[in-house]
Amino acid sequence: MASREVSAMIKQGFISDPALSLSFSPSRTTLPRLCSPSSSPPPPPAESTRPSQNNPTLFEMMSEENLRGSKTMEESRRRTQRRVAKFLSELNSYSFKNGGLGPSDVRLTVVSTDGQRVSMDVHRRVLSEKSRFFAENLSQRREKGVSHTVEISECDDVEVYVETVVLMYCDDLKKRLIGENVTKVLALLQVSAAIMFDAGITSCLEYLEAVPWSEDEEEKVVSHLSQLELHGSVPEVLQRVSSEPSTSARSDGILMSLLGGVLQAKDDKARREMKTLISRLLREDSLDDDNPFDISKDTLYHLCNRCLSSLVLLLSEAIGTDDSKRDRGVLMAEIAREADNLQWIVDILVEKRMANDFVKLWADQRELAELHSKIPTMYRHEISRITAQLCIAIGRGNILVPRESRFSLLSTWLDALYEDFGWMRRAYKTVDKKLVEDGLSQTILTLSLRQQQVILQNWFDRFLNKGDDCPNIQRAFEVWWRRAFIRRYSDVENGSQLQITVCGYPT
């Protein structure tokens, strides 16, 4: 390569100039590694001197990134060294406190996978009594004045090994673990299991059983305990996340109780909050294909029928309020609440793709629709939101039902939706006027051309008289107009017939 080309590439930062060379390596996500207290960490790479400019080269950006990574690693090393020094000081304190142990007779060295070493003077008697691993590996015969040298190689985390040795000298392990986090105790448990430190294992398990876990910590606890294959207290630790195998009937019973409790709640604010919570949890369950737990169709339709029966009774009572002893305002509030409950169940049905049968069920509520027409609009418009819900779902393709079911739905409830639309729009900011109109338009356009004509001509007259208090479905009217008078597909069906000719081949 020509020298001028090399010089040009150096200027662009793609080839490092020897005078500016700075080595780097990709960083890895690992636990902090320990440096021996006696060894000094490598000095951080010196920052390269370069002219100040607004647009650094690729080489300069990579150098700065490497420098930041080196500083972070150096700070981590120093923190680890400080903690190890603290543990070693604590170990000396325990040794001095237990003067009956005499001078140390074992030189224990812990070596990490990257070669970092920490050495400590400990007592063979303590190691052998507390750890079956050391009891088996240390010499059974000890001559006076002879000390042992033990090295444990390829440790994942030297700091945790040192702290585990400190725990062997501690009289009250449970008290010693107070204030530690779950991740640290899991690491101590793993080392205790590796060296067969039974008291340490028991104390760590007791800690894990007693403290609360975050969701991330819960996954770690379950994973670690399953990998370690410990016995004894493990089932007790995992009781908070494991249960007896449950049948679908038992799950349905629990869900029926929970959803039924929400529907009958007295506090409106609490009822809304629990609806939001349960809807979110059911939605999360549906996203997990491996989760066998789900609410059954029968449970949801049982709740739907309960709400429908309640609405019929309440509307019947509302019509005869003159003869009723109940307060009319309280009665109307109950109607609104039952309608809102039914909307919630329908939302779950749509989310679970179980709402097909509800379209026919709602279309068949002619008694309820008749009662609905006799109640003042300000009290009944919540019921019409259910019809809007279904039209939106049908318009989006989330409900698939035969054409006659769709037409029956509109035949029973469309007039009520027209009458209540103005109140729906003004009373609830959450009602998206355009969304309702688009859903209604799409539902109408799925019908036969003759059915479209009947519905849209009726709408045309209503819209001229009511304006914004009637859904604006001009788009559906335009599509119907073009289908009926411009495109005229009626001849296509008769003109395009498949011709089949059968001929024999000579044999």
Solvent accessible surface area in square Angstrom, and as a share of the most:
residue,aa,sasa,rsa
1,M,158,0.71
2,A,52,0.41
3,S,89,0.57
4,R,204,0.75
5,E,95,0.43
6,V,48,0.28
7,S,53,0.34
8,A,53,0.41
9,M,70,0.31
10,I,48,0.24
11,K,155,0.66
12,Q,116,0.52
13,G,7,0.07
14,F,133,0.55
15,I,67,0.34
16,S,48,0.31
17,D,45,0.23
18,P,118,0.74
19,A,90,0.70
20,L,62,0.31
21,S,75,0.48
22,L,31,0.15
23,S,98,0.64
24,F,111,0.46
25,S,83,0.54
26,P,119,0.75
27,S,102,0.66
28,R,195,0.71
29,T,145,0.84
30,T,70,0.41
31,L,96,0.48
32,P,48,0.30
33,R,53,0.19
34,L,0,0.00
35,C,13,0.08
36,S,25,0.16
37,P,85,0.53
38,S,109,0.70
39,S,49,0.32
40,S,98,0.63
41,P,41,0.26
42,P,89,0.56
43,P,117,0.73
44,P,80,0.50
45,P,41,0.26
46,A,87,0.67
47,E,117,0.53
48,S,29,0.19
49,T,117,0.68
50,R,74,0.27
51,P,102,0.64
52,S,114,0.73
53,Q,79,0.35
54,N,146,0.75
55,N,126,0.64
56,P,51,0.32
57,T,30,0.18
58,L,77,0.38
59,F,32,0.13
60,E,18,0.08
61,M,95,0.42
62,M,76,0.34
63,S,9,0.06
64,E,55,0.25
65,E,103,0.46
66,N,27,0.14
67,L,22,0.11
68,R,135,0.49
69,G,35,0.34
70,S,29,0.19
71,K,107,0.46
72,T,86,0.50
73,M,113,0.51
74,E,20,0.09
75,E,93,0.42
76,S,26,0.17
77,R,47,0.17
78,R,126,0.46
79,R,107,0.39
80,T,0,0.00
81,Q,42,0.18
82,R,150,0.55
83,R,85,0.31
84,V,1,0.00
85,A,56,0.43
86,K,133,0.56
87,F,13,0.06
88,L,34,0.17
89,S,70,0.45
90,E,41,0.19
91,L,3,0.02
92,N,100,0.51
93,S,68,0.44
94,Y,38,0.15
95,S,27,0.17
96,F,181,0.75
97,K,142,0.60
98,N,49,0.25
99,G,58,0.56
100,G,75,0.72
101,L,39,0.19
102,G,37,0.36
103,P,124,0.78
104,S,48,0.31
105,D,17,0.09
106,V,4,0.02
107,R,107,0.39
108,L,0,0.00
109,T,9,0.05
110,V,0,0.00
111,V,16,0.09
112,S,3,0.02
113,T,72,0.42
114,D,74,0.39
115,G,46,0.45
116,Q,17,0.08
117,R,107,0.39
118,V,1,0.01
119,S,40,0.26
120,M,5,0.02
121,D,71,0.37
122,V,0,0.00
123,H,9,0.04
124,R,43,0.16
125,R,141,0.51
126,V,13,0.08
127,L,0,0.00
128,S,32,0.21
129,E,117,0.53
130,K,72,0.30
131,S,1,0.00
132,R,120,0.44
133,F,61,0.25
134,F,2,0.01
135,A,32,0.25
136,E,124,0.56
137,N,96,0.49
138,L,10,0.05
139,S,53,0.34
140,Q,137,0.61
141,R,208,0.76
142,R,116,0.42
143,E,121,0.54
144,K,196,0.83
145,G,77,0.74
146,V,74,0.43
147,S,75,0.49
148,H,32,0.14
149,T,110,0.64
150,V,29,0.17
151,E,88,0.39
152,I,26,0.13
153,S,65,0.42
154,E,134,0.60
155,C,3,0.02
156,D,84,0.43
157,D,16,0.08
158,V,1,0.00
159,E,10,0.04
160,V,4,0.02
161,Y,34,0.13
162,V,0,0.00
163,E,0,0.00
164,T,0,0.00
165,V,5,0.03
166,V,0,0.00
167,L,2,0.01
168,M,1,0.00
169,Y,8,0.03
170,C,14,0.08
171,D,122,0.63
172,D,71,0.37
173,L,19,0.09
174,K,110,0.47
175,K,140,0.59
176,R,45,0.16
177,L,2,0.01
178,I,133,0.67
179,G,78,0.75
180,E,46,0.21
181,N,88,0.45
182,V,7,0.04
183,T,66,0.38
184,K,40,0.17
185,V,0,0.00
186,L,3,0.02
187,A,27,0.21
188,L,0,0.00
189,L,0,0.00
190,Q,79,0.35
191,V,12,0.07
192,S,0,0.00
193,A,22,0.17
194,A,61,0.47
195,I,8,0.04
196,M,52,0.23
197,F,1,0.00
198,D,66,0.34
199,A,45,0.35
200,G,1,0.01
201,I,23,0.12
202,T,64,0.37
203,S,11,0.07
204,C,1,0.00
205,L,4,0.02
206,E,69,0.31
207,Y,20,0.08
208,L,0,0.00
209,E,69,0.31
210,A,73,0.56
211,V,33,0.19
212,P,115,0.73
213,W,34,0.12
214,S,59,0.38
215,E,144,0.65
216,D,103,0.53
217,E,41,0.19
218,E,67,0.30
219,E,126,0.57
220,K,86,0.36
221,V,0,0.00
222,V,59,0.34
223,S,45,0.29
224,H,50,0.22
225,L,4,0.02
226,S,74,0.47
227,Q,135,0.60
228,L,42,0.21
229,E,130,0.58
230,L,32,0.16
231,H,158,0.70
232,G,69,0.67
233,S,37,0.24
234,V,14,0.08
235,P,86,0.54
236,E,99,0.45
237,V,1,0.01
238,L,35,0.18
239,Q,124,0.55
240,R,109,0.40
241,V,58,0.33
242,S,68,0.44
243,S,98,0.63
244,E,141,0.63
245,P,137,0.86
246,S,60,0.39
247,T,89,0.52
248,S,92,0.59
249,A,77,0.59
250,R,136,0.50
251,S,11,0.07
252,D,30,0.16
253,G,42,0.40
254,I,81,0.41
255,L,10,0.05
256,M,50,0.23
257,S,78,0.50
258,L,94,0.47
259,L,0,0.00
260,G,7,0.06
261,G,43,0.41
262,V,12,0.07
263,L,6,0.03
264,Q,111,0.49
265,A,24,0.19
266,K,176,0.75
267,D,83,0.43
268,D,70,0.36
269,K,125,0.53
270,A,44,0.34
271,R,14,0.05
272,R,137,0.50
273,E,85,0.38
274,M,82,0.37
275,K,17,0.07
276,T,94,0.55
277,L,61,0.30
278,I,21,0.11
279,S,23,0.15
280,R,113,0.41
281,L,78,0.39
282,L,8,0.04
283,R,103,0.38
284,E,84,0.38
285,D,31,0.16
286,S,45,0.29
287,L,140,0.70
288,D,71,0.37
289,D,140,0.72
290,D,132,0.68
291,N,46,0.24
292,P,133,0.84
293,F,74,0.31
294,D,59,0.30
295,I,3,0.01
296,S,34,0.22
297,K,87,0.37
298,D,116,0.60
299,T,6,0.04
300,L,0,0.00
301,Y,28,0.11
302,H,94,0.42
303,L,0,0.00
304,C,0,0.00
305,N,72,0.37
306,R,86,0.32
307,C,2,0.01
308,L,7,0.03
309,S,65,0.42
310,S,30,0.20
311,L,0,0.00
312,V,29,0.17
313,L,126,0.63
314,L,15,0.07
315,L,0,0.00
316,S,52,0.34
317,E,55,0.25
318,A,1,0.01
319,I,73,0.37
320,G,31,0.30
321,T,21,0.12
322,D,143,0.74
323,D,136,0.70
324,S,31,0.20
325,K,208,0.88
326,R,90,0.33
327,D,89,0.46
328,R,86,0.32
329,G,44,0.42
330,V,78,0.45
331,L,1,0.00
332,M,6,0.03
333,A,61,0.47
334,E,44,0.20
335,I,0,0.00
336,A,32,0.25
337,R,56,0.20
338,E,25,0.11
339,A,0,0.00
340,D,44,0.23
341,N,0,0.00
342,L,0,0.00
343,Q,14,0.06
344,W,18,0.06
345,I,0,0.00
346,V,0,0.00
347,D,78,0.40
348,I,7,0.04
349,L,0,0.00
350,V,31,0.18
351,E,81,0.36
352,K,21,0.09
353,R,211,0.77
354,M,42,0.19
355,A,1,0.01
356,N,62,0.32
357,D,74,0.38
358,F,0,0.00
359,V,0,0.00
360,K,122,0.52
361,L,43,0.21
362,W,0,0.00
363,A,1,0.01
364,D,65,0.33
365,Q,33,0.15
366,R,138,0.50
367,E,114,0.51
368,L,0,0.00
369,A,16,0.13
370,E,98,0.44
371,L,22,0.11
372,H,1,0.01
373,S,69,0.45
374,K,119,0.50
375,I,5,0.02
376,P,56,0.35
377,T,33,0.19
378,M,95,0.43
379,Y,58,0.22
380,R,19,0.07
381,H,12,0.05
382,E,13,0.06
383,I,0,0.00
384,S,1,0.00
385,R,47,0.17
386,I,0,0.00
387,T,0,0.00
388,A,4,0.03
389,Q,35,0.16
390,L,0,0.00
391,C,1,0.00
392,I,27,0.14
393,A,6,0.04
394,I,12,0.06
395,G,24,0.23
396,R,150,0.55
397,G,43,0.42
398,N,73,0.37
399,I,4,0.02
400,L,134,0.67
401,V,16,0.09
402,P,94,0.59
403,R,111,0.40
404,E,102,0.46
405,S,21,0.13
406,R,36,0.13
407,F,54,0.23
408,S,28,0.18
409,L,0,0.00
410,L,3,0.02
411,S,72,0.47
412,T,24,0.14
413,W,0,0.00
414,L,9,0.05
415,D,74,0.38
416,A,14,0.11
417,L,1,0.00
418,Y,1,0.01
419,E,69,0.31
420,D,0,0.00
421,F,0,0.00
422,G,3,0.03
423,W,99,0.35
424,M,1,0.00
425,R,73,0.27
426,R,144,0.53
427,A,50,0.39
428,Y,59,0.22
429,K,206,0.87
430,T,112,0.65
431,V,20,0.12
432,D,76,0.40
433,K,61,0.26
434,K,136,0.58
435,L,64,0.32
436,V,6,0.03
437,E,15,0.07
438,D,54,0.28
439,G,5,0.05
440,L,0,0.00
441,S,3,0.02
442,Q,67,0.30
443,T,0,0.00
444,I,0,0.00
445,L,16,0.08
446,T,60,0.35
447,L,9,0.04
448,S,38,0.25
449,L,78,0.39
450,R,156,0.57
451,Q,25,0.11
452,Q,5,0.02
453,Q,54,0.24
454,V,74,0.42
455,I,13,0.07
456,L,0,0.00
457,Q,95,0.42
458,N,68,0.35
459,W,5,0.02
460,F,87,0.36
461,D,86,0.45
462,R,52,0.19
463,F,42,0.18
464,L,124,0.62
465,N,128,0.66
466,K,80,0.34
467,G,26,0.25
468,D,96,0.50
469,D,51,0.26
470,C,1,0.00
471,P,0,0.00
472,N,54,0.28
473,I,1,0.00
474,Q,86,0.38
475,R,122,0.45
476,A,0,0.00
477,F,39,0.16
478,E,80,0.36
479,V,27,0.15
480,W,12,0.04
481,W,123,0.43
482,R,95,0.35
483,R,74,0.27
484,A,18,0.14
485,F,109,0.45
486,I,114,0.58
487,R,114,0.41
488,R,143,0.52
489,Y,136,0.52
490,S,74,0.48
491,D,110,0.57
492,V,89,0.51
493,E,142,0.64
494,N,109,0.56
495,G,67,0.65
496,S,79,0.51
497,Q,122,0.54
498,L,157,0.78
499,Q,149,0.66
500,I,138,0.70
501,T,122,0.71
502,V,138,0.79
503,C,86,0.52
504,G,74,0.71
505,Y,177,0.67
506,P,130,0.82
507,T,186,1.08
